[in-house]
Amino acid sequence: MPLPDEKTPARRFVEEKIPGGLAIRVFVYVVAGHLFAAFVFLLFTLGGER
């Protein structure tokens, strides 16, 4: 039986790996945030020309 402070390889892998759903959500939010920022930038650019 491993000591409490020792981690088995399987447990270490699970604890250090980012959950797949979380990684996908972060990626989607980053892309959506950049698209929104680009849209706002476009609005200010077009509005500033008048």
N, C-alpha and C positions, 0 to 999 in steps of 0.2 A: 504494500500500500504506500503510495507516495506521500511525502510530508506535505503539510498544508501550504507551505510557501513554494513547493515545486509544482510546475505546471506540466502536464502531459503534452506531447506534441499536438494532439487533436485539439485540446482545449486552447493552447497557445494560438493555433491557426484560426480558430473561431473568434477569439478575443481580438486578434490583430487585424482581421479582415473586415473591410467596410461592407455592410449589407448591400446587396445588389439594388434593391428598391431605393435605398437612400442615395446611392451614387447616381441613379437615373434621375431622381427628383432634383438633386442639386444641379445636374447638368441641364435639365429642362428649365429650371428657374434662372440659371445664369444666362442661357440663350434667350429666354423670354425677357429678362431684364435688359439685355443688350439691345434687343429689337425695340423695346419700348423707349429706351434712351435714344436710339437712332431716330425713331419717329418724332420724339419731342425736339431733338436737334434739327430735324428737317422742318418742323413747324416754325421754329425760331428763325431758321435760315430763310425760309420763304417769306415769313412775316417781316423780317428786317429789310427786305428788298423794296418794300413799298414806302 
